[in-house]
Amino acid sequence: MEDLACIHLREWTEVKKPKEHVCAECVKTGSRWVHLRTCQTCGVTLCCDSSPNKHATKHAHESGHPVAISAQKGERWAWCYVDEQMLEY
């Protein structure tokens, strides 16, 4: 991990990949999503902030789970919701 990364990104050691490429919450409500993020604490995949419901950010704030990765194919970056930092890996 980069020396400048926050504590949450420095302590993150295992990449939890998405099990499905759908937003679990949008599926429940029949909503749509733009891009997906996967929580690196619990593994749930939810929609990004460009999506109408912003489920990934809501999950991070409500659960306290700090790090999510992009679930988009070909993208390799993580985001810390607490410290608002990105890390390419």
OpenMM code with the backbone's topology and positions (N, CA, C; nanometers):
from openmm import Vec3, app, unit

residues = "MET GLU ASP LEU ALA CYS ILE HIS LEU ARG GLU TRP THR GLU VAL LYS LYS PRO LYS GLU HIS VAL CYS ALA GLU CYS VAL LYS THR GLY SER ARG TRP VAL HIS LEU ARG THR CYS GLN THR CYS GLY VAL THR LEU CYS CYS ASP SER SER PRO ASN LYS HIS ALA THR LYS HIS ALA HIS GLU SER GLY HIS PRO VAL ALA ILE SER ALA GLN LYS GLY GLU ARG TRP ALA TRP CYS TYR VAL ASP GLU GLN MET LEU GLU TYR".split()
positions = [
    Vec3(0.0827, -0.1186, 0.0000),
    Vec3(0.0000, 0.0000, 0.0000),
    Vec3(0.0874, 0.1255, 0.0000),
    Vec3(0.0361, 0.2309, -0.0519),
    Vec3(0.1115, 0.3547, -0.0600),
    Vec3(0.1364, 0.4131, 0.0783),
    Vec3(0.2518, 0.4789, 0.0943),
    Vec3(0.2861, 0.5411, 0.2215),
    Vec3(0.1895, 0.6529, 0.2590),
    Vec3(0.1295, 0.7182, 0.1613),
    Vec3(0.0416, 0.8307, 0.1882),
    Vec3(-0.1024, 0.7890, 0.2138),
    Vec3(-0.1316, 0.6604, 0.2027),
    Vec3(-0.2684, 0.6127, 0.2227),
    Vec3(-0.3079, 0.6249, 0.3696),
    Vec3(-0.4378, 0.6435, 0.3917),
    Vec3(-0.4897, 0.6533, 0.5280),
    Vec3(-0.4780, 0.5180, 0.5988),
    Vec3(-0.5018, 0.5170, 0.7261),
    Vec3(-0.4898, 0.3959, 0.8077),
    Vec3(-0.5832, 0.2852, 0.7581),
    Vec3(-0.7021, 0.3203, 0.7139),
    Vec3(-0.7982, 0.2194, 0.6677),
    Vec3(-0.7469, 0.1485, 0.5429),
    Vec3(-0.6895, 0.2247, 0.4510),
    Vec3(-0.6351, 0.1650, 0.3287),
    Vec3(-0.5056, 0.0898, 0.3572),
    Vec3(-0.4242, 0.1387, 0.4496),
    Vec3(-0.2997, 0.0687, 0.4847),
    Vec3(-0.3290, -0.0646, 0.5531),
    Vec3(-0.4348, -0.0698, 0.6344),
    Vec3(-0.4677, -0.1935, 0.7063),
    Vec3(-0.5470, -0.2927, 0.6211),
    Vec3(-0.5966, -0.2507, 0.5063),
    Vec3(-0.6731, -0.3358, 0.4173),
    Vec3(-0.5781, -0.4344, 0.3498),
    Vec3(-0.6026, -0.5646, 0.3654),
    Vec3(-0.5078, -0.6644, 0.3157),
    Vec3(-0.5667, -0.7638, 0.2164),
    Vec3(-0.6975, -0.7796, 0.2138),
    Vec3(-0.7602, -0.8801, 0.1279),
    Vec3(-0.8648, -0.8152, 0.0382),
    Vec3(-0.8564, -0.8408, -0.0913),
    Vec3(-0.9542, -0.7866, -0.1852),
    Vec3(-1.0741, -0.8805, -0.1903),
    Vec3(-1.1885, -0.8294, -0.1474),
    Vec3(-1.3144, -0.9035, -0.1585),
    Vec3(-1.3783, -0.8641, -0.2908),
    Vec3(-1.3821, -0.9570, -0.3837),
    Vec3(-1.4381, -0.9294, -0.5158),
    Vec3(-1.5899, -0.9472, -0.5123),
    Vec3(-1.6608, -0.8792, -0.6026),
    Vec3(-1.8066, -0.8922, -0.6030),
    Vec3(-1.8502, -1.0342, -0.6375),
    Vec3(-1.9519, -1.0820, -0.5670),
    Vec3(-2.0075, -1.2144, -0.5960),
    Vec3(-2.1018, -1.2045, -0.7152),
    Vec3(-2.1727, -1.0924, -0.7249),
    Vec3(-2.2634, -1.0647, -0.8355),
    Vec3(-2.2409, -0.9212, -0.8800),
    Vec3(-2.2695, -0.8927, -1.0041),
    Vec3(-2.2536, -0.7564, -1.0547),
    Vec3(-2.3896, -0.6869, -1.0612),
    Vec3(-2.4516, -0.6768, -0.9435),
    Vec3(-2.5780, -0.6054, -0.9264),
    Vec3(-2.5737, -0.5338, -0.7919),
    Vec3(-2.6502, -0.4271, -0.7792),
    Vec3(-2.6654, -0.3608, -0.6498),
    Vec3(-2.7723, -0.4363, -0.5718),
    Vec3(-2.7347, -0.4955, -0.4622),
    Vec3(-2.8271, -0.5759, -0.3814),
    Vec3(-2.9495, -0.4957, -0.3382),
    Vec3(-2.9319, -0.3692, -0.3029),
    Vec3(-3.0438, -0.2864, -0.2575),
    Vec3(-3.1312, -0.2399, -0.3736),
    Vec3(-3.0720, -0.2048, -0.4860),
    Vec3(-3.1510, -0.1640, -0.6025),
    Vec3(-3.2361, -0.2799, -0.6538),
    Vec3(-3.1839, -0.3998, -0.6472),
    Vec3(-3.2613, -0.5169, -0.6898),
    Vec3(-3.3871, -0.5294, -0.6051),
    Vec3(-3.3739, -0.5062, -0.4743),
    Vec3(-3.4887, -0.5159, -0.3828),
    Vec3(-3.5982, -0.4148, -0.4164),
    Vec3(-3.5575, -0.2954, -0.4591),
    Vec3(-3.6551, -0.1888, -0.4818),
    Vec3(-3.6891, -0.1676, -0.6291),
    Vec3(-3.6243, -0.2407, -0.7169),
    Vec3(-3.6486, -0.2243, -0.8594),
    Vec3(-3.5836, -0.0996, -0.9169),
    Vec3(-3.4832, -0.0469, -0.8492),
    Vec3(-3.4125, 0.0729, -0.8946),
    Vec3(-3.3008, 0.0355, -0.9920),
    Vec3(-3.2400, 0.1380, -1.0476),
    Vec3(-3.1287, 0.1156, -1.1400),
    Vec3(-2.9996, 0.1702, -1.0789),
    Vec3(-2.8884, 0.1314, -1.1363),
    Vec3(-2.7587, 0.1785, -1.0888),
    Vec3(-2.6706, 0.2118, -1.2079),
    Vec3(-2.5633, 0.2889, -1.1806),
    Vec3(-2.4686, 0.3281, -1.2842),
    Vec3(-2.3440, 0.2409, -1.2747),
    Vec3(-2.2756, 0.2471, -1.1610),
    Vec3(-2.1561, 0.1668, -1.1359),
    Vec3(-2.1710, 0.1001, -1.0006),
    Vec3(-2.0846, 0.0029, -0.9744),
    Vec3(-2.0949, -0.0745, -0.8505),
    Vec3(-1.9678, -0.0665, -0.7682),
    Vec3(-1.9843, -0.0768, -0.6368),
    Vec3(-1.8738, -0.0782, -0.5405),
    Vec3(-1.8933, -0.1973, -0.4476),
    Vec3(-1.7834, -0.2603, -0.4061),
    Vec3(-1.7922, -0.3745, -0.3157),
    Vec3(-1.7262, -0.3396, -0.1830),
    Vec3(-1.8023, -0.3521, -0.0750),
    Vec3(-1.7524, -0.3251, 0.0604),
    Vec3(-1.6437, -0.4253, 0.0950),
    Vec3(-1.5337, -0.3768, 0.1463),
    Vec3(-1.4223, -0.4636, 0.1796),
    Vec3(-1.4273, -0.5159, 0.3229),
    Vec3(-1.5306, -0.4808, 0.3966),
    Vec3(-1.5524, -0.5387, 0.5289),
    Vec3(-1.6473, -0.6567, 0.5192),
    Vec3(-1.7627, -0.6372, 0.4564),
    Vec3(-1.8653, -0.7429, 0.4547),
    Vec3(-1.8880, -0.8059, 0.3174),
    Vec3(-1.8352, -0.7449, 0.2111),
    Vec3(-1.8455, -0.8029, 0.0781),
    Vec3(-1.9706, -0.7694, -0.0013),
    Vec3(-2.0615, -0.6887, 0.0507),
    Vec3(-2.1832, -0.6530, -0.0222),
    Vec3(-2.1474, -0.5594, -0.1385),
    Vec3(-2.2147, -0.5785, -0.2510),
    Vec3(-2.1940, -0.4929, -0.3673),
    Vec3(-2.3149, -0.4016, -0.3815),
    Vec3(-2.2867, -0.2701, -0.3913),
    Vec3(-2.3918, -0.1683, -0.3952),
    Vec3(-2.3567, -0.0614, -0.4978),
    Vec3(-2.4530, 0.0259, -0.5263),
    Vec3(-2.4359, 0.1261, -0.6311),
    Vec3(-2.3551, 0.2483, -0.5841),
    Vec3(-2.2930, 0.3128, -0.6826),
    Vec3(-2.2044, 0.4271, -0.6594),
    Vec3(-2.2816, 0.5582, -0.6418),
    Vec3(-2.2082, 0.6660, -0.6196),
    Vec3(-2.2693, 0.7976, -0.5996),
    Vec3(-2.3255, 0.8584, -0.7278),
    Vec3(-2.2926, 0.8048, -0.8433),
    Vec3(-2.3542, 0.8507, -0.9680),
    Vec3(-2.4908, 0.7869, -0.9877),
    Vec3(-2.5213, 0.6870, -0.9085),
    Vec3(-2.6500, 0.6186, -0.9147),
    Vec3(-2.7524, 0.6951, -0.8304),
    Vec3(-2.8803, 0.6838, -0.8639),
    Vec3(-2.9822, 0.7601, -0.7912),
    Vec3(-2.9858, 0.7367, -0.6399),
    Vec3(-2.9607, 0.6147, -0.5949),
    Vec3(-2.9767, 0.5840, -0.4521),
    Vec3(-2.8486, 0.5863, -0.3695),
    Vec3(-2.7339, 0.5871, -0.4320),
    Vec3(-2.6046, 0.5974, -0.3632),
    Vec3(-2.5932, 0.4975, -0.2476),
    Vec3(-2.6297, 0.3728, -0.2735),
    Vec3(-2.6333, 0.2723, -0.1671),
    Vec3(-2.4970, 0.2421, -0.1046),
    Vec3(-2.3889, 0.2463, -0.1825),
    Vec3(-2.2568, 0.2159, -0.1259),
    Vec3(-2.2174, 0.3179, -0.0197),
    Vec3(-2.2403, 0.4448, -0.0483),
    Vec3(-2.2073, 0.5494, 0.0492),
    Vec3(-2.2969, 0.5393, 0.1723),
    Vec3(-2.4251, 0.5151, 0.1509),
    Vec3(-2.5164, 0.4979, 0.2650),
    Vec3(-2.4715, 0.3817, 0.3519),
    Vec3(-2.4329, 0.2719, 0.2894),
    Vec3(-2.3857, 0.1546, 0.3633),
    Vec3(-2.2611, 0.1887, 0.4457),
    Vec3(-2.1665, 0.2581, 0.3854),
    Vec3(-2.0431, 0.2941, 0.4555),
    Vec3(-2.0720, 0.3804, 0.5772),
    Vec3(-2.1586, 0.4794, 0.5622),
    Vec3(-2.1894, 0.5691, 0.6741),
    Vec3(-2.2709, 0.4992, 0.7832),
    Vec3(-2.3654, 0.4157, 0.7444),
    Vec3(-2.4500, 0.3482, 0.8437),
    Vec3(-2.3773, 0.2338, 0.9141),
    Vec3(-2.2908, 0.1633, 0.8440),
    Vec3(-2.2243, 0.0459, 0.9004),
    Vec3(-2.0893, 0.0771, 0.9628),
    Vec3(-2.0275, 0.1870, 0.9185),
    Vec3(-1.8921, 0.2176, 0.9645),
    Vec3(-1.7861, 0.1387, 0.8885),
    Vec3(-1.8240, 0.0718, 0.7805),
    Vec3(-1.7281, -0.0026, 0.6988),
    Vec3(-1.6573, 0.0979, 0.6075),
    Vec3(-1.5266, 0.1185, 0.6254),
    Vec3(-1.4603, 0.2312, 0.5609),
    Vec3(-1.4204, 0.2142, 0.4141),
    Vec3(-1.3867, 0.0934, 0.3702),
    Vec3(-1.3246, 0.0771, 0.2386),
    Vec3(-1.4135, -0.0016, 0.1434),
    Vec3(-1.4226, 0.0489, 0.0201),
    Vec3(-1.4913, -0.0222, -0.0878),
    Vec3(-1.4027, -0.0173, -0.2109),
    Vec3(-1.4165, -0.1175, -0.2961),
    Vec3(-1.3451, -0.1169, -0.4235),
    Vec3(-1.4438, -0.0971, -0.5367),
    Vec3(-1.3917, -0.0539, -0.6496),
    Vec3(-1.4745, -0.0505, -0.7698),
    Vec3(-1.5020, -0.1945, -0.8099),
    Vec3(-1.6271, -0.2235, -0.8414),
    Vec3(-1.6646, -0.3572, -0.8879),
    Vec3(-1.6718, -0.3610, -1.0403),
    Vec3(-1.6266, -0.2535, -1.1034),
    Vec3(-1.6292, -0.2467, -1.2490),
    Vec3(-1.5112, -0.3248, -1.3062),
    Vec3(-1.5374, -0.4045, -1.4071),
    Vec3(-1.4316, -0.4820, -1.4708),
    Vec3(-1.3229, -0.3889, -1.5229),
    Vec3(-1.1981, -0.4261, -1.4969),
    Vec3(-1.0842, -0.3482, -1.5440),
    Vec3(-1.0414, -0.2352, -1.4526),
    Vec3(-1.1202, -0.2039, -1.3501),
    Vec3(-1.0821, -0.0981, -1.2559),
    Vec3(-1.0233, -0.1618, -1.1309),
    Vec3(-0.9122, -0.1055, -1.0839),
    Vec3(-0.8453, -0.1580, -0.9643),
    Vec3(-0.8129, -0.0422, -0.8703),
    Vec3(-0.9146, 0.0034, -0.7996),
    Vec3(-0.8941, 0.1087, -0.7012),
    Vec3(-0.9874, 0.0877, -0.5827),
    Vec3(-0.9434, 0.1408, -0.4703),
    Vec3(-1.0204, 0.1340, -0.3457),
    Vec3(-1.0444, 0.2765, -0.2969),
    Vec3(-1.1563, 0.2947, -0.2269),
    Vec3(-1.1934, 0.4250, -0.1732),
    Vec3(-1.2201, 0.4120, -0.0243),
    Vec3(-1.1642, 0.5033, 0.0535),
    Vec3(-1.1937, 0.5102, 0.1963),
    Vec3(-1.2976, 0.6196, 0.2167),
    Vec3(-1.4155, 0.5801, 0.2643),
    Vec3(-1.5240, 0.6751, 0.2883),
    Vec3(-1.4946, 0.7648, 0.4083),
    Vec3(-1.4186, 0.7168, 0.5037),
    Vec3(-1.3876, 0.7951, 0.6241),
    Vec3(-1.2935, 0.9099, 0.5914),
    Vec3(-1.1843, 0.8774, 0.5232),
    Vec3(-1.0807, 0.9764, 0.4966),
    Vec3(-1.0854, 1.0333, 0.3546),
    Vec3(-1.1825, 0.9875, 0.2759),
    Vec3(-1.1998, 1.0332, 0.1381),
    Vec3(-1.0698, 1.0255, 0.0592),
    Vec3(-1.0098, 0.9060, 0.0621),
    Vec3(-0.8861, 0.8817, -0.0116),
    Vec3(-0.9025, 0.7633, -0.1046),
    Vec3(-0.8358, 0.7711, -0.2195),
    Vec3(-0.8373, 0.6633, -0.3175),
    Vec3(-0.7003, 0.5985, -0.3228),
    Vec3(-0.7012, 0.4700, -0.3510),
    Vec3(-0.5768, 0.3961, -0.3664),
    Vec3(-0.5892, 0.3049, -0.4866),
    Vec3(-0.4996, 0.3188, -0.5826),
    Vec3(-0.4949, 0.2249, -0.6945),
    Vec3(-0.4128, 0.1058, -0.6502),
    Vec3(-0.4579, -0.0139, -0.6857),
    Vec3(-0.3842, -0.1343, -0.6446),
    Vec3(-0.3636, -0.2268, -0.7630),
] * unit.nanometer
topology = app.Topology()
chain = topology.addChain("A")
for resn in residues:
    res = topology.addResidue(resn, chain)
    for name in ("N", "CA", "C"):
        topology.addAtom(name, app.Element.getBySymbol(name[0]), res)
